[in-house]
Amino acid sequence: MDIRKIKKTDVPFISALHMKMLPTSIARIGNPYLSELYDTLLKDIGLVAIDHGSIVGVITATANLKKTHQNVKCLLYHPSTLWTIGKAIVLRRVTIGSLFERMAAQAEILSLFPDPYATILTFFVDKKNQHQGIGTKLLSSLEKQFPVGTKLYVDTATSNTNAQQWYKFHGFRSIKTIRNTIVLYLSTQKRDLFLHREHTSLA
Ligand SMILES: CC(C)(COP(=O)(O)OP(=O)(O)OC[C@H]1O[C@@H](n2cnc3c(N)ncnc32)[C@H](O)[C@@H]1OP(=O)(O)O)[C@@H](O)C(=O)NCCC(=O)NCCS
């Protein structure tokens, strides 16, 4: 299993895996929107895990959520995106309320936390490849993309208890709940303990 940076040609595969593994309101807008979104996120930090030539895991992040948020907002107001969103609403794949909730949570996060705010944006591993250490490797590789000492955040739906447990096990601490979103940050102290435990179990 290899980990490498995301390439533009990966975008259709990543979008399809995102739809399958993380069917949030954003994903339910549909594949055309996700493809555009990942094209935008290519400007940020993105890694994929490759197993036997296929993408089996993805992690994306930004060192500055404000900048990424601006880019995504531009994308949202593009006529072709508005058309895709309109179609998703008519087909009842998403509700205006859920999209508004997500946008509002992000805006609140930006107003509450220090700038620049470094955060994981999307993270998933294909179901059949989970529990093989791929998520852990993706997270460790991602951390190396940031300057030492960067405070890394992540947010997830309060209903996604599995992800919360996973993040906590991997050194994150919950810090705040905003609307239906829980914000966690990577505590360096807890992380060091985790890495120490990993290291001793490998020895
Ligand atoms: C979160 C996710 C990316 C983890 O990927 P993964 O490759 O399975 O993770 P790893 O194999 O590296 O880590 C699994 C280990 O973490 C630990 N762990 C603790 N709590 C866990 C939990 N709730 N779920 C999974 N692993 C957990 C266990 O030690 C586990 O090892 P085990 O499988 O031998 O018991 C994956 O579960 C996923 O794609 N979930 C759906 C998408 C999602 O919710 N993403 C987060 C959105 S913000």
The ligand as an SDF file (V2000), in Angstrom:
LIG
                    3D

 48 50  0  0  0  0  0  0  0  0999 V2000
  -12.3280    6.8360   10.0670 C   0  0  0  0  0  0  0  0  0  0  0  0
  -11.7300    5.9230    9.0190 C   0  0  0  0  0  0  0  0  0  0  0  0
  -11.1400    6.7730    7.8830 C   0  0  0  0  0  0  0  0  0  0  0  0
  -10.6180    5.0640    9.6710 C   0  0  0  0  0  0  0  0  0  0  0  0
   -9.9700    4.2990    8.6650 O   0  0  0  0  0  0  0  0  0  0  0  0
   -9.2690    2.8540    8.9270 P   0  0  0  0  0  0  0  0  0  0  0  0
   -8.3140    2.6470    7.8020 O   0  0  0  0  0  0  0  0  0  0  0  0
  -10.2790    1.8180    9.1840 O   0  0  0  0  0  0  0  0  0  0  0  0
   -8.4780    3.1340   10.2850 O   0  0  0  0  0  0  0  0  0  0  0  0
   -7.2450    2.2670   10.8680 P   0  0  0  0  0  0  0  0  0  0  0  0
   -7.3220    0.8730   10.3640 O   0  0  0  0  0  0  0  0  0  0  0  0
   -5.9950    3.0050   10.6160 O   0  0  0  0  0  0  0  0  0  0  0  0
   -7.5470    2.3510   12.4100 O   0  0  0  0  0  0  0  0  0  0  0  0
   -8.3910    1.4120   13.0060 C   0  0  0  0  0  0  0  0  0  0  0  0
   -7.9420    1.2940   14.4400 C   0  0  0  0  0  0  0  0  0  0  0  0
   -8.3160    2.4550   15.1410 O   0  0  0  0  0  0  0  0  0  0  0  0
   -8.8090    2.0760   16.4240 C   0  0  0  0  0  0  0  0  0  0  0  0
  -10.1780    2.5230   16.6110 N   0  0  0  0  0  0  0  0  0  0  0  0
  -10.6520    3.0120   17.7500 C   0  0  0  0  0  0  0  0  0  0  0  0
  -11.9160    3.3660   17.6200 N   0  0  0  0  0  0  0  0  0  0  0  0
  -12.2820    3.0970   16.3700 C   0  0  0  0  0  0  0  0  0  0  0  0
  -13.4960    3.2470   15.6550 C   0  0  0  0  0  0  0  0  0  0  0  0
  -14.5890    3.7580   16.2140 N   0  0  0  0  0  0  0  0  0  0  0  0
  -13.5440    2.8880   14.3560 N   0  0  0  0  0  0  0  0  0  0  0  0
  -12.4490    2.3730   13.7760 C   0  0  0  0  0  0  0  0  0  0  0  0
  -11.2700    2.2090   14.4270 N   0  0  0  0  0  0  0  0  0  0  0  0
  -11.1790    2.5630   15.7110 C   0  0  0  0  0  0  0  0  0  0  0  0
   -8.7210    0.5760   16.5420 C   0  0  0  0  0  0  0  0  0  0  0  0
   -7.5050    0.2530   17.1510 O   0  0  0  0  0  0  0  0  0  0  0  0
   -8.6350    0.1430   15.1100 C   0  0  0  0  0  0  0  0  0  0  0  0
   -7.8510   -0.9980   14.9530 O   0  0  0  0  0  0  0  0  0  0  0  0
   -8.5950   -2.4140   14.7550 P   0  0  0  0  0  0  0  0  0  0  0  0
   -9.3120   -2.3230   13.4660 O   0  0  0  0  0  0  0  0  0  0  0  0
   -7.4530   -3.3790   14.7120 O   0  0  0  0  0  0  0  0  0  0  0  0
   -9.5070   -2.5600   15.9240 O   0  0  0  0  0  0  0  0  0  0  0  0
  -12.8010    4.9460    8.4370 C   0  0  0  0  0  0  0  0  0  0  0  0
  -13.4290    4.2990    9.5200 O   0  0  0  0  0  0  0  0  0  0  0  0
  -13.8620    5.5840    7.5510 C   0  0  0  0  0  0  0  0  0  0  0  0
  -13.6570    5.7690    6.3490 O   0  0  0  0  0  0  0  0  0  0  0  0
  -15.0410    5.9280    8.1250 N   0  0  0  0  0  0  0  0  0  0  0  0
  -16.1640    6.4490    7.3400 C   0  0  0  0  0  0  0  0  0  0  0  0
  -15.9150    7.8690    6.8800 C   0  0  0  0  0  0  0  0  0  0  0  0
  -15.8030    8.8210    8.0580 C   0  0  0  0  0  0  0  0  0  0  0  0
  -16.6290    8.8380    8.9510 O   0  0  0  0  0  0  0  0  0  0  0  0
  -14.7520    9.6620    7.9990 N   0  0  0  0  0  0  0  0  0  0  0  0
  -14.5010   10.6930    8.9810 C   0  0  0  0  0  0  0  0  0  0  0  0
  -15.2900   11.8780    8.6180 C   0  0  0  0  0  0  0  0  0  0  0  0
  -14.7340   13.3500    9.3680 S   0  0  0  0  0  0  0  0  0  0  0  0
  1  2  1  0
  2  3  1  0
  2  4  1  0
  2 36  1  0
  4  5  1  0
  5  6  1  0
  6  7  2  0
  6  8  1  0
  6  9  1  0
  9 10  1  0
 10 11  2  0
 10 12  1  0
 10 13  1  0
 13 14  1  0
 14 15  1  0
 15 16  1  0
 15 30  1  0
 16 17  1  0
 17 18  1  0
 17 28  1  0
 18 19  1  0
 18 27  1  0
 19 20  2  0
 20 21  1  0
 21 22  1  0
 21 27  2  0
 22 23  1  0
 22 24  2  0
 24 25  1  0
 25 26  2  0
 26 27  1  0
 28 29  1  0
 28 30  1  0
 30 31  1  0
 31 32  1  0
 32 33  2  0
 32 34  1  0
 32 35  1  0
 36 37  1  0
 36 38  1  0
 38 39  2  0
 38 40  1  0
 40 41  1  0
 41 42  1  0
 42 43  1  0
 43 44  2  0
 43 45  1  0
 45 46  1  0
 46 47  1  0
 47 48  1  0
M  END
$$$$
